[in-house]
Amino acid sequence: MYRRIRDLREDHDLTQKQVAQILGMSQTGYSKYETGENDIPTAVLIKLADLYKTSIDYLLGRTDTR
């Protein structure tokens, strides 16, 4: 899952800082999601799925279909 959110961010040419601003959090906090240091709250998963126009199942690795 953590690799997928990093790959999606990079595919959209966004920095961690830009995504963190969209989510209303610090870059450091967001970075911890990408490294797996912190679990991603449901509300953040929803925002990421909306941002990247994909499903939460894709973000969680439950499907390979975006």
Backbone torsions as a table, in degrees:
resi	resn	phi	psi	omega
1	MET	NA	-43.6	-174.4
2	TYR	-66.7	-36.6	177.2
3	ARG	-63.9	-37.1	-178.3
4	ARG	-66.0	-40.8	-178.8
5	ILE	-70.0	-31.1	175.4
6	ARG	-69.0	-45.2	179.7
7	ASP	-61.3	-42.8	178.6
8	LEU	-62.7	-42.4	178.9
9	ARG	-61.0	-46.0	-179.6
10	GLU	-66.7	-38.3	177.6
11	ASP	-60.7	-29.9	-179.9
12	HIS	-94.6	10.0	178.8
13	ASP	53.5	44.1	178.3
14	LEU	-111.6	148.8	173.8
15	THR	-91.3	164.9	175.0
16	GLN	-59.6	-38.3	-178.9
17	LYS	-63.6	-41.3	179.9
18	GLN	-64.7	-44.6	179.5
19	VAL	-65.7	-40.8	178.4
20	ALA	-59.7	-41.0	178.4
21	GLN	-64.0	-41.3	178.0
22	ILE	-61.3	-38.4	-179.0
23	LEU	-82.6	-9.7	179.6
24	GLY	74.9	40.3	-179.1
25	MET	-141.9	179.4	179.8
26	SER	-82.1	158.0	177.0
27	GLN	-63.8	-38.4	179.6
28	THR	-62.1	-43.6	178.3
29	GLY	-62.3	-43.5	179.1
30	TYR	-65.8	-40.7	179.7
31	SER	-55.8	-37.4	-179.7
32	LYS	-66.6	-25.5	173.9
33	TYR	-70.2	-42.8	-177.7
34	GLU	-68.0	-30.7	-179.8
35	THR	-88.7	-9.9	-179.3
36	GLY	84.3	7.1	179.5
37	GLU	-67.1	-35.4	177.0
38	ASN	-122.1	143.4	173.0
39	ASP	-70.9	149.6	-178.8
40	ILE	-91.4	121.2	178.5
41	PRO	-63.8	153.3	-178.8
42	THR	-55.1	-42.8	-178.8
43	ALA	-61.3	-36.9	178.8
44	VAL	-72.2	-39.5	176.3
45	LEU	-58.3	-41.7	178.7
46	ILE	-62.7	-44.8	179.2
47	LYS	-63.4	-40.5	179.2
48	LEU	-66.5	-41.9	178.1
49	ALA	-61.8	-41.3	177.7
50	ASP	-66.4	-43.1	-179.3
51	LEU	-59.6	-45.6	-176.0
52	TYR	-94.1	3.0	179.4
53	LYS	52.4	52.7	178.7
54	THR	-137.1	178.4	-179.4
55	SER	-94.7	158.0	174.9
56	ILE	-65.7	-34.3	176.8
57	ASP	-59.0	-37.9	177.4
58	TYR	-66.8	-44.7	179.6
59	LEU	-59.7	-36.7	-176.9
60	LEU	-84.5	-4.9	179.4
61	GLY	81.9	15.6	179.7
62	ARG	-81.7	-15.8	177.0
63	THR	-148.3	155.1	175.6
64	ASP	-99.9	1.2	178.2
65	THR	-89.7	119.5	-178.7
66	ARG	-70.4	NA	NA
